Amino acid sequence: MPLYKTINPNKNTTLLVWKIEESFDDLFNVIDLNENSLKRLNGMRSELHQRAFLSVRHLLNLAGYSDFDLYYNKYGKPLLIDKKNISITHSHQFSAVIISDTDVGIDIEKNRPKIIRIQDKFVNTDVDSLSDEDIVKQLTVIWGAKEAMYKIYPYGGLSFHNHISIDPFLFANKKSTGKVIFEDWKKKYQINFMFFDEGFTLVYAIPIKS
């Protein structure tokens, strides 16, 4: 079972990472899916996406849930029937879920140089700062942090550039803080990140109590 990593940021939060090494059949044959999930799975053209989708359901099982316990609001935010909060991510050969009593968000991204070309779309130089460290990893952390905070917001409509910011950080600290300010939603988050040897960055966000 390729459970890659388990993290417990606090006593009420669990983060599970899966390294997707199995075939589609190996993942599919031992998991139960609801009707909507089967329809989504069959509509996916990429087997990589199918395997990622199935690996998330395996992570749910490890956390004590099944696919039947998961549903989505009209904005696509995942929810659990027991009212706990969940966030889901996958990228290439990795998938992850974070489950908590509080709002949480997670993102995994592959570190790719092409992110430099699109940084103007999500980096706001009025509030986001860059250091002298590896620019690709820095931008990937910023993107991942904003994606994680974006996933916490339940209504949609956020702009990475205009409504979400991340404070300066250093790789050695493996953490930062960030904010979402949009209409009546004004919240600050603890941002944690880590780099995988395989060339990926994992970022997750947890609210800071005021």
GROMACS elastic network, one bead per residue, 0.5 to 0.9 nm:
[ bonds ]
;  ai    aj funct       b0    kb
    1     4     6  0.88317   500
    1    18     6  0.87607   500
    1    22     6  0.89224   500
    2     5     6  0.89775   500
    2    17     6  0.88205   500
    2    18     6  0.59104   500
    2    19     6  0.55031   500
    2    20     6  0.69189   500
    2    21     6  0.70904   500
    2    22     6  0.84233   500
    3     6     6  0.77146   500
    3    16     6  0.74225   500
    3    17     6  0.61266   500
    3    19     6  0.63842   500
    3    20     6  0.88365   500
    3    59     6  0.81884   500
    4    16     6  0.77500   500
    4    17     6  0.53373   500
    4    18     6  0.50370   500
    4    19     6  0.55388   500
    4    94     6  0.86435   500
    5    15     6  0.80729   500
    5    16     6  0.59299   500
    5    17     6  0.50228   500
    5    18     6  0.70737   500
    5    19     6  0.87564   500
    6    14     6  0.73628   500
    6    15     6  0.57428   500
    6    17     6  0.64273   500
    7    10     6  0.88841   500
    7    13     6  0.84460   500
    7    14     6  0.60162   500
    7    16     6  0.65098   500
    7    17     6  0.85599   500
    8    11     6  0.67768   500
    8    12     6  0.80005   500
    8    13     6  0.57594   500
    8    15     6  0.61441   500
    8    16     6  0.88220   500
    9    12     6  0.80596   500
    9    13     6  0.59328   500
    9    14     6  0.68011   500
    9    15     6  0.77088   500
   10    13     6  0.53764   500
   10    14     6  0.76899   500
   11    14     6  0.80162   500
   12    99     6  0.82756   500
   12   100     6  0.55367   500
   12   101     6  0.58284   500
   12   102     6  0.79675   500
   13    98     6  0.71007   500
   13    99     6  0.56662   500
   13   101     6  0.68204   500
   13   102     6  0.80325   500
   13   104     6  0.86981   500
   14    63     6  0.81570   500
   14    97     6  0.82384   500
   14    98     6  0.56661   500
   14    99     6  0.54018   500
   14   100     6  0.64843   500
   15    96     6  0.71559   500
   15    97     6  0.57846   500
   15    99     6  0.65004   500
   15   100     6  0.87515   500
   15   106     6  0.89691   500
   16    59     6  0.67149   500
   16    62     6  0.84825   500
   16    63     6  0.81568   500
   16    95     6  0.84467   500
   16    96     6  0.54804   500
   16    97     6  0.55329   500
   16    98     6  0.64682   500
   16    99     6  0.87733   500
   17    59     6  0.76582   500
   17    94     6  0.69935   500
   17    95     6  0.57850   500
   17    97     6  0.67746   500
   17    98     6  0.88603   500
   18    21     6  0.89430   500
   18    55     6  0.69086   500
   18    56     6  0.78467   500
   18    58     6  0.86069   500
   18    59     6  0.71311   500
   18    93     6  0.82269   500
   18    94     6  0.56754   500
   18    95     6  0.52147   500
   18    96     6  0.60299   500
   18    97     6  0.89083   500
   19    22     6  0.88935   500
   19    55     6  0.84539   500
   19    93     6  0.56981   500
   19    95     6  0.66949   500
   19    96     6  0.88643   500
   20    23     6  0.85208   500
   20    51     6  0.72543   500
   20    52     6  0.69770   500
   20    55     6  0.68088   500
   20    92     6  0.82363   500
   20    94     6  0.57566   500
   20    95     6  0.73503   500
   21    93     6  0.72017   500
   22    25     6  0.80159   500
   22    26     6  0.59176   500
   22    27     6  0.63938   500
   22    51     6  0.79618   500
   22    55     6  0.89940   500
   23    26     6  0.52210   500
   23    27     6  0.64178   500
   23    28     6  0.85830   500
   23    51     6  0.73667   500
   24    27     6  0.52836   500
   24    28     6  0.59317   500
   24    29     6  0.84270   500
   24    47     6  0.72128   500
   24    48     6  0.85353   500
   24    50     6  0.72734   500
   24    51     6  0.55632   500
   24    54     6  0.81043   500
   25    29     6  0.56987   500
   25    30     6  0.86238   500
   26    29     6  0.57512   500
   26    30     6  0.70621   500
   27    30     6  0.62592   500
   27    31     6  0.69428   500
   27    51     6  0.69766   500
   27    54     6  0.61427   500
   27    55     6  0.68145   500
   27    58     6  0.79684   500
   28    31     6  0.56473   500
   28    32     6  0.80903   500
   28    33     6  0.89745   500
   28    51     6  0.82296   500
   28    54     6  0.65992   500
   28    55     6  0.89567   500
   29    32     6  0.82682   500
   31    54     6  0.78863   500
   31    57     6  0.74203   500
   31    58     6  0.72037   500
   31    61     6  0.87844   500
   31    66     6  0.86831   500
   31    67     6  0.86200   500
   32    57     6  0.85687   500
   32    66     6  0.76062   500
   32    67     6  0.69469   500
   32    68     6  0.83385   500
   33    36     6  0.80718   500
   33    37     6  0.58768   500
   33    38     6  0.61010   500
   33    57     6  0.82842   500
   33    66     6  0.81084   500
   33    67     6  0.56322   500
   33    68     6  0.69726   500
   34    37     6  0.53556   500
   34    38     6  0.62794   500
   34    39     6  0.87696   500
   34    67     6  0.64372   500
   34    68     6  0.58488   500
   35    38     6  0.51595   500
   35    39     6  0.62920   500
   35    40     6  0.87322   500
   36    39     6  0.50917   500
   36    40     6  0.62352   500
   36    41     6  0.85931   500
   37    41     6  0.59869   500
   37    42     6  0.85056   500
   37    67     6  0.78437   500
   38    41     6  0.50363   500
   38    42     6  0.60918   500
   38    43     6  0.85217   500
   39    42     6  0.52430   500
   39    43     6  0.62022   500
   39    44     6  0.89505   500
   40    43     6  0.51163   500
   40    44     6  0.65904   500
   41    44     6  0.54833   500
   41    45     6  0.88402   500
   41    49     6  0.85480   500
   41    50     6  0.59541   500
   41    53     6  0.73902   500
   41    54     6  0.83524   500
   42    45     6  0.79306   500
   42    50     6  0.82152   500
   44    47     6  0.73760   500
   44    49     6  0.68528   500
   44    50     6  0.63777   500
   45    48     6  0.88749   500
   45    49     6  0.78707   500
   45    50     6  0.80917   500
   46    49     6  0.52797   500
   46    50     6  0.64039   500
   46    51     6  0.87784   500
   47    51     6  0.60457   500
   47    52     6  0.84551   500
   48    51     6  0.52039   500
   48    52     6  0.62050   500
   48    53     6  0.86110   500
   48    92     6  0.70694   500
   48    93     6  0.80443   500
   49    52     6  0.50098   500
   49    53     6  0.60664   500
   49    54     6  0.85984   500
   49    90     6  0.86445   500
   49    91     6  0.88301   500
   49    92     6  0.81049   500
   50    53     6  0.50531   500
   50    54     6  0.62274   500
   50    55     6  0.85727   500
   51    54     6  0.50740   500
   51    55     6  0.60090   500
   51    56     6  0.86535   500
   51    93     6  0.89142   500
   52    55     6  0.50416   500
   52    56     6  0.63456   500
   52    57     6  0.88942   500
   52    90     6  0.63534   500
   52    91     6  0.78876   500
   52    92     6  0.77595   500
   52    93     6  0.74979   500
   52    94     6  0.74081   500
   52    95     6  0.62881   500
   53    56     6  0.53927   500
   53    57     6  0.68348   500
   53    90     6  0.81681   500
   53    95     6  0.84053   500
   54    57     6  0.51355   500
   54    58     6  0.65280   500
   54    59     6  0.88589   500
   55    59     6  0.63467   500
   55    60     6  0.86821   500
   55    94     6  0.87560   500
   55    95     6  0.68367   500
   55    96     6  0.86374   500
   56    60     6  0.62781   500
   56    61     6  0.87510   500
   56    88     6  0.75850   500
   56    89     6  0.82943   500
   56    90     6  0.81649   500
   56    95     6  0.63420   500
   56    96     6  0.67440   500
   56    97     6  0.71354   500
   57    61     6  0.63586   500
   57    62     6  0.87565   500
   57    65     6  0.85623   500
   57    66     6  0.67842   500
   57    67     6  0.59827   500
   58    61     6  0.50441   500
   58    62     6  0.63718   500
   58    63     6  0.87369   500
   58    66     6  0.81860   500
   58    67     6  0.88743   500
   59    62     6  0.50000   500
   59    63     6  0.62866   500
   59    64     6  0.87569   500
   59    65     6  0.85326   500
   59    95     6  0.85680   500
   59    96     6  0.73836   500
   59    97     6  0.69723   500
   60    63     6  0.50604   500
   60    64     6  0.63926   500
   60    65     6  0.50215   500
   60    66     6  0.57443   500
   60    67     6  0.71546   500
   60    69     6  0.89138   500
   60    70     6  0.88074   500
   60    97     6  0.77373   500
   61    64     6  0.50668   500
   61    66     6  0.53469   500
   61    67     6  0.80663   500
   62    65     6  0.72627   500
   62    66     6  0.89410   500
   63    66     6  0.87224   500
   63    99     6  0.82611   500
   65    68     6  0.79563   500
   65    69     6  0.61502   500
   65    70     6  0.81491   500
   65    80     6  0.87265   500
   66    69     6  0.54151   500
   66    70     6  0.72238   500
   67    70     6  0.54558   500
   67    71     6  0.83501   500
   68    71     6  0.77640   500
   68    81     6  0.87715   500
   69    79     6  0.83710   500
   69    80     6  0.56721   500
   69    81     6  0.54225   500
   69    82     6  0.79223   500
   70    78     6  0.68113   500
   70    79     6  0.58189   500
   70    81     6  0.65437   500
   71    76     6  0.89783   500
   71    77     6  0.83748   500
   71    78     6  0.57355   500
   71    79     6  0.53109   500
   71    80     6  0.63928   500
   71    81     6  0.75989   500
   72    75     6  0.76454   500
   72    76     6  0.53693   500
   72    77     6  0.52808   500
   72    79     6  0.56076   500
   72    80     6  0.84919   500
   73    76     6  0.53552   500
   73    77     6  0.54305   500
   73    78     6  0.66718   500
   73    79     6  0.72831   500
   73   154     6  0.82063   500
   73   155     6  0.89129   500
   74    77     6  0.74453   500
   74   155     6  0.84244   500
   75   154     6  0.71173   500
   75   155     6  0.60880   500
   75   156     6  0.60429   500
   76   154     6  0.85701   500
   76   156     6  0.86527   500
   77    86     6  0.88084   500
   77    87     6  0.79973   500
   77   151     6  0.69654   500
   77   152     6  0.80828   500
   77   153     6  0.84817   500
   77   154     6  0.63498   500
   77   155     6  0.83482   500
   77   156     6  0.88978   500
   78    85     6  0.82019   500
   78    86     6  0.64307   500
   78    87     6  0.66140   500
   78    88     6  0.76747   500
   79    82     6  0.87097   500
   79    83     6  0.71137   500
   79    84     6  0.74540   500
   79    85     6  0.63309   500
   79    86     6  0.61450   500
   79    87     6  0.82664   500
   80    83     6  0.54454   500
   80    84     6  0.58446   500
   80    85     6  0.66441   500
   80    86     6  0.69012   500
   81    84     6  0.75324   500
   82    85     6  0.88687   500
   83   101     6  0.81482   500
   84    99     6  0.68172   500
   84   100     6  0.58747   500
   84   101     6  0.52417   500
   84   102     6  0.73754   500
   84   103     6  0.85591   500
   85    98     6  0.80797   500
   85    99     6  0.55423   500
   85   100     6  0.52221   500
   85   101     6  0.60187   500
   85   102     6  0.61997   500
   85   103     6  0.57422   500
   85   104     6  0.66133   500
   85   105     6  0.89920   500
   86    97     6  0.68505   500
   86    98     6  0.55811   500
   86   100     6  0.65977   500
   86   101     6  0.89760   500
   86   103     6  0.77630   500
   86   104     6  0.66632   500
   86   105     6  0.75118   500
   87    96     6  0.83872   500
   87    97     6  0.56452   500
   87    98     6  0.53878   500
   87    99     6  0.67694   500
   87   103     6  0.87854   500
   87   104     6  0.63882   500
   87   105     6  0.51599   500
   87   106     6  0.58541   500
   87   107     6  0.84998   500
   87   148     6  0.82278   500
   87   151     6  0.70666   500
   87   152     6  0.77346   500
   88    95     6  0.77001   500
   88    96     6  0.59477   500
   88    98     6  0.67485   500
   88   105     6  0.77145   500
   88   106     6  0.64451   500
   88   107     6  0.74614   500
   88   151     6  0.88262   500
   89    94     6  0.84035   500
   89    95     6  0.56332   500
   89    96     6  0.53759   500
   89    97     6  0.64828   500
   89   106     6  0.64061   500
   89   107     6  0.53114   500
   89   108     6  0.61577   500
   89   109     6  0.89722   500
   90    93     6  0.77188   500
   90    94     6  0.55494   500
   90    96     6  0.62171   500
   90    97     6  0.88216   500
   90   107     6  0.74269   500
   90   108     6  0.61393   500
   90   109     6  0.79723   500
   91    94     6  0.53891   500
   91    95     6  0.63298   500
   91   107     6  0.86603   500
   91   108     6  0.60397   500
   91   109     6  0.59565   500
   91   110     6  0.68499   500
   91   200     6  0.86090   500
   92    95     6  0.80391   500
   92   109     6  0.86120   500
   92   110     6  0.77851   500
   94   108     6  0.75916   500
   94   200     6  0.87095   500
   95   108     6  0.74826   500
   96   106     6  0.78265   500
   96   107     6  0.79801   500
   96   108     6  0.76747   500
   97   105     6  0.89025   500
   97   106     6  0.72442   500
   97   107     6  0.89993   500
   98   104     6  0.69864   500
   98   105     6  0.71867   500
   98   106     6  0.67076   500
   98   204     6  0.82292   500
   99   102     6  0.84432   500
   99   103     6  0.87459   500
   99   104     6  0.72847   500
  100   103     6  0.69125   500
  100   104     6  0.67615   500
  101   104     6  0.86706   500
  102   206     6  0.75804   500
  102   207     6  0.75390   500
  103   152     6  0.61355   500
  103   153     6  0.87610   500
  103   205     6  0.84889   500
  103   206     6  0.64885   500
  103   207     6  0.66178   500
  104   148     6  0.76501   500
  104   149     6  0.78277   500
  104   151     6  0.79836   500
  104   152     6  0.58711   500
  104   204     6  0.72818   500
  104   205     6  0.56695   500
  104   206     6  0.50264   500
  104   207     6  0.72061   500
  105   145     6  0.85774   500
  105   147     6  0.77796   500
  105   149     6  0.57774   500
  105   150     6  0.76209   500
  105   151     6  0.55014   500
  105   152     6  0.53172   500
  105   153     6  0.89951   500
  105   203     6  0.84066   500
  105   204     6  0.55232   500
  105   205     6  0.51330   500
  105   206     6  0.69381   500
  106   144     6  0.76476   500
  106   145     6  0.78584   500
  106   147     6  0.74071   500
  106   149     6  0.78991   500
  106   151     6  0.75512   500
  106   152     6  0.87831   500
  106   202     6  0.75149   500
  106   203     6  0.57622   500
  106   205     6  0.64167   500
  107   143     6  0.88240   500
  107   144     6  0.53477   500
  107   145     6  0.73765   500
  107   146     6  0.89560   500
  107   147     6  0.63724   500
  107   148     6  0.55270   500
  107   151     6  0.89137   500
  107   201     6  0.81871   500
  107   202     6  0.58949   500
  107   203     6  0.53548   500
  107   204     6  0.63643   500
  108   144     6  0.67268   500
  108   200     6  0.68389   500
  108   201     6  0.56311   500
  108   203     6  0.64260   500
  108   204     6  0.87921   500
  109   112     6  0.85994   500
  109   140     6  0.68492   500
  109   141     6  0.85368   500
  109   143     6  0.85274   500
  109   144     6  0.67846   500
  109   199     6  0.88159   500
  109   200     6  0.55986   500
  109   201     6  0.53384   500
  109   202     6  0.66679   500
  109   203     6  0.85628   500
  110   140     6  0.79065   500
  110   198     6  0.86908   500
  110   199     6  0.60973   500
  110   201     6  0.63004   500
  110   202     6  0.89891   500
  111   114     6  0.89245   500
  111   115     6  0.81494   500
  111   136     6  0.64487   500
  111   137     6  0.62100   500
  111   139     6  0.88894   500
  111   140     6  0.63183   500
  111   199     6  0.57675   500
  111   200     6  0.54768   500
  111   201     6  0.67013   500
  112   115     6  0.60879   500
  112   116     6  0.84765   500
  112   136     6  0.66301   500
  112   137     6  0.83409   500
  112   140     6  0.81261   500
  112   199     6  0.85797   500
  112   200     6  0.89552   500
  113   116     6  0.59336   500
  113   117     6  0.80300   500
  113   135     6  0.86712   500
  113   136     6  0.57585   500
  113   137     6  0.89291   500
  114   117     6  0.55102   500
  114   118     6  0.72711   500
  114   136     6  0.83693   500
  115   118     6  0.54152   500
  115   119     6  0.61873   500
  115   136     6  0.67823   500
  115   139     6  0.69501   500
  115   140     6  0.73190   500
  116   119     6  0.53506   500
  116   120     6  0.85283   500
  116   135     6  0.77306   500
  116   136     6  0.66733   500
  116   139     6  0.73040   500
  117   120     6  0.77632   500
  118   121     6  0.56827   500
  118   122     6  0.75646   500
  118   123     6  0.88872   500
  119   122     6  0.56056   500
  119   123     6  0.55291   500
  119   124     6  0.88098   500
  119   139     6  0.71762   500
  119   143     6  0.87277   500
  120   123     6  0.53943   500
  120   124     6  0.71893   500
  120   125     6  0.87791   500
  120   161     6  0.80839   500
  121   124     6  0.81417   500
  121   160     6  0.76336   500
  121   161     6  0.62784   500
  122   142     6  0.83168   500
  122   143     6  0.70152   500
  122   146     6  0.83200   500
  122   159     6  0.81034   500
  122   160     6  0.51357   500
  122   162     6  0.82380   500
  122   164     6  0.88474   500
  123   126     6  0.88270   500
  123   127     6  0.83711   500
  123   128     6  0.62082   500
  123   129     6  0.85471   500
  123   139     6  0.81242   500
  123   142     6  0.76689   500
  123   143     6  0.81613   500
  123   160     6  0.77088   500
  123   161     6  0.58084   500
  123   162     6  0.89902   500
  123   165     6  0.82550   500
  124   127     6  0.57589   500
  124   128     6  0.54397   500
  124   129     6  0.83609   500
  124   160     6  0.85841   500
  124   161     6  0.54714   500
  124   162     6  0.71807   500
  124   164     6  0.89690   500
  124   165     6  0.76307   500
  125   128     6  0.50654   500
  125   129     6  0.63541   500
  125   130     6  0.85101   500
  126   129     6  0.80225   500
  127   165     6  0.62391   500
  127   166     6  0.73811   500
  127   167     6  0.74069   500
  128   142     6  0.83488   500
  128   165     6  0.61061   500
  128   166     6  0.57989   500
  128   167     6  0.61980   500
  128   168     6  0.69432   500
  129   166     6  0.80453   500
  129   167     6  0.68868   500
  129   168     6  0.53994   500
  129   169     6  0.83353   500
  130   133     6  0.81139   500
  130   135     6  0.79124   500
  130   138     6  0.72376   500
  130   139     6  0.83048   500
  130   168     6  0.69383   500
  130   169     6  0.83050   500
  131   134     6  0.83948   500
  131   135     6  0.80463   500
  131   138     6  0.80615   500
  131   168     6  0.78376   500
  131   169     6  0.80146   500
  131   170     6  0.77887   500
  132   135     6  0.74348   500
  133   136     6  0.88612   500
  133   137     6  0.80536   500
  133   138     6  0.70313   500
  133   170     6  0.77748   500
  133   171     6  0.78180   500
  134   137     6  0.55264   500
  134   138     6  0.61294   500
  134   139     6  0.87093   500
  135   139     6  0.60321   500
  135   140     6  0.83948   500
  136   139     6  0.52970   500
  136   140     6  0.60909   500
  136   141     6  0.86570   500
  137   141     6  0.61388   500
  137   142     6  0.86113   500
  137   171     6  0.88549   500
  137   195     6  0.85399   500
  137   200     6  0.89600   500
  137   201     6  0.76292   500
  138   141     6  0.51838   500
  138   142     6  0.62923   500
  138   143     6  0.86614   500
  138   169     6  0.87547   500
  138   170     6  0.87372   500
  138   171     6  0.81956   500
  139   143     6  0.60476   500
  139   144     6  0.83947   500
  140   143     6  0.50732   500
  140   144     6  0.59048   500
  140   145     6  0.83809   500
  140   200     6  0.89420   500
  140   201     6  0.69461   500
  141   144     6  0.50185   500
  141   145     6  0.59007   500
  141   146     6  0.84632   500
  141   193     6  0.70129   500
  141   194     6  0.87314   500
  141   201     6  0.68553   500
  141   202     6  0.78758   500
  141   203     6  0.67253   500
  142   145     6  0.51408   500
  142   146     6  0.61532   500
  142   147     6  0.84734   500
  142   165     6  0.84399   500
  142   166     6  0.67487   500
  142   203     6  0.89443   500
  143   146     6  0.52133   500
  143   147     6  0.60142   500
  143   148     6  0.85342   500
  143   160     6  0.82831   500
  144   148     6  0.60301   500
  144   149     6  0.86078   500
  144   193     6  0.86345   500
  144   201     6  0.77834   500
  144   202     6  0.72594   500
  144   203     6  0.55515   500
  144   204     6  0.78044   500
  145   148     6  0.50817   500
  145   149     6  0.62391   500
  145   150     6  0.84410   500
  145   165     6  0.86501   500
  145   166     6  0.72341   500
  145   178     6  0.76711   500
  145   191     6  0.65490   500
  145   192     6  0.82268   500
  145   193     6  0.82026   500
  145   202     6  0.89889   500
  145   203     6  0.57795   500
  145   204     6  0.66239   500
  145   205     6  0.68609   500
  146   149     6  0.51220   500
  146   150     6  0.58783   500
  146   151     6  0.85335   500
  146   160     6  0.62469   500
  146   164     6  0.61436   500
  146   165     6  0.69997   500
  146   166     6  0.74116   500
  146   178     6  0.80387   500
  146   179     6  0.88885   500
  146   180     6  0.87676   500
  146   205     6  0.89353   500
  147   151     6  0.61779   500
  147   152     6  0.88398   500
  147   160     6  0.77679   500
  147   203     6  0.87788   500
  148   151     6  0.52281   500
  148   152     6  0.66992   500
  148   191     6  0.87842   500
  148   203     6  0.69941   500
  148   204     6  0.58352   500
  148   205     6  0.58505   500
  149   152     6  0.52150   500
  149   153     6  0.68234   500
  149   164     6  0.75186   500
  149   178     6  0.80050   500
  149   179     6  0.79180   500
  149   180     6  0.70983   500
  149   189     6  0.77159   500
  149   191     6  0.89114   500
  149   204     6  0.81517   500
  149   205     6  0.61669   500
  149   206     6  0.84220   500
  150   153     6  0.54982   500
  150   154     6  0.84439   500
  150   156     6  0.80662   500
  150   158     6  0.68672   500
  150   159     6  0.84650   500
  150   160     6  0.76527   500
  150   164     6  0.76882   500
  150   180     6  0.80201   500
  151   154     6  0.72067   500
  151   156     6  0.86522   500
  152   205     6  0.83725   500
  152   206     6  0.89567   500
  153   156     6  0.67727   500
  153   158     6  0.81141   500
  153   180     6  0.84465   500
  153   185     6  0.84149   500
  155   158     6  0.84815   500
  158   161     6  0.88255   500
  158   162     6  0.79513   500
  158   163     6  0.61534   500
  158   164     6  0.77747   500
  158   180     6  0.86904   500
  158   182     6  0.72024   500
  159   162     6  0.52672   500
  159   163     6  0.53095   500
  159   164     6  0.68966   500
  159   182     6  0.89542   500
  160   163     6  0.59750   500
  160   164     6  0.52883   500
  160   165     6  0.77018   500
  161   164     6  0.64125   500
  161   165     6  0.76647   500
  162   165     6  0.79781   500
  162   181     6  0.86451   500
  162   182     6  0.87674   500
  163   179     6  0.80830   500
  163   180     6  0.57115   500
  163   181     6  0.52827   500
  163   182     6  0.57471   500
  164   178     6  0.73225   500
  164   179     6  0.56967   500
  164   181     6  0.65467   500
  164   182     6  0.83735   500
  165   177     6  0.86497   500
  165   178     6  0.54312   500
  165   179     6  0.53134   500
  165   180     6  0.66972   500
  165   181     6  0.85904   500
  166   169     6  0.85275   500
  166   176     6  0.71695   500
  166   177     6  0.58896   500
  166   179     6  0.64768   500
  166   191     6  0.82971   500
  167   176     6  0.61383   500
  167   177     6  0.55231   500
  167   178     6  0.58034   500
  167   179     6  0.84174   500
  168   176     6  0.68184   500
  168   177     6  0.81327   500
  169   172     6  0.86490   500
  169   173     6  0.72075   500
  169   174     6  0.78192   500
  169   175     6  0.67248   500
  169   176     6  0.54894   500
  169   177     6  0.84233   500
  170   173     6  0.55827   500
  170   174     6  0.69263   500
  170   175     6  0.77241   500
  170   176     6  0.82251   500
  171   174     6  0.53439   500
  171   175     6  0.78003   500
  171   193     6  0.84818   500
  171   194     6  0.83401   500
  172   175     6  0.84549   500
  173   176     6  0.79039   500
  173   192     6  0.89268   500
  174   191     6  0.84009   500
  174   192     6  0.58075   500
  174   193     6  0.52530   500
  174   194     6  0.62024   500
  175   190     6  0.73547   500
  175   191     6  0.53395   500
  175   193     6  0.59491   500
  175   194     6  0.86379   500
  176   189     6  0.85958   500
  176   190     6  0.62758   500
  176   192     6  0.64894   500
  176   193     6  0.84599   500
  177   188     6  0.70596   500
  177   189     6  0.55294   500
  177   191     6  0.50976   500
  177   192     6  0.83146   500
  177   205     6  0.85397   500
  177   208     6  0.87640   500
  178   187     6  0.85145   500
  178   188     6  0.56813   500
  178   189     6  0.51356   500
  178   190     6  0.65819   500
  178   191     6  0.65824   500
  178   205     6  0.83673   500
  179   186     6  0.73171   500
  179   187     6  0.57053   500
  179   189     6  0.60538   500
  180   185     6  0.70001   500
  180   186     6  0.57453   500
  180   187     6  0.54750   500
  180   188     6  0.65582   500
  180   189     6  0.82468   500
  181   184     6  0.77267   500
  181   185     6  0.56960   500
  181   187     6  0.66445   500
  181   188     6  0.87152   500
  182   185     6  0.52197   500
  182   186     6  0.64847   500
  183   186     6  0.77281   500
  187   207     6  0.72706   500
  187   208     6  0.78579   500
  187   209     6  0.89459   500
  187   210     6  0.86872   500
  188   206     6  0.86476   500
  188   207     6  0.60209   500
  188   208     6  0.56916   500
  188   209     6  0.80682   500
  188   210     6  0.83213   500
  189   205     6  0.59282   500
  189   206     6  0.53540   500
  189   208     6  0.50292   500
  189   209     6  0.85181   500
  190   204     6  0.82532   500
  190   205     6  0.55654   500
  190   206     6  0.52286   500
  190   207     6  0.60207   500
  190   208     6  0.59622   500
  191   203     6  0.69868   500
  191   204     6  0.58861   500
  191   206     6  0.67771   500
  191   207     6  0.88420   500
  192   202     6  0.82823   500
  192   203     6  0.56803   500
  192   204     6  0.54952   500
  192   205     6  0.65226   500
  192   206     6  0.85276   500
  193   201     6  0.70121   500
  193   202     6  0.54689   500
  193   204     6  0.65028   500
  193   205     6  0.89524   500
  194   200     6  0.85368   500
  194   201     6  0.58229   500
  194   202     6  0.53776   500
  194   203     6  0.66880   500
  195   198     6  0.84064   500
  195   199     6  0.70467   500
  195   200     6  0.58300   500
  195   202     6  0.63764   500
  195   203     6  0.89551   500
  196   199     6  0.56596   500
  196   200     6  0.51354   500
  196   201     6  0.61622   500
  196   202     6  0.76883   500
  197   200     6  0.71899   500
  207   210     6  0.89799   500
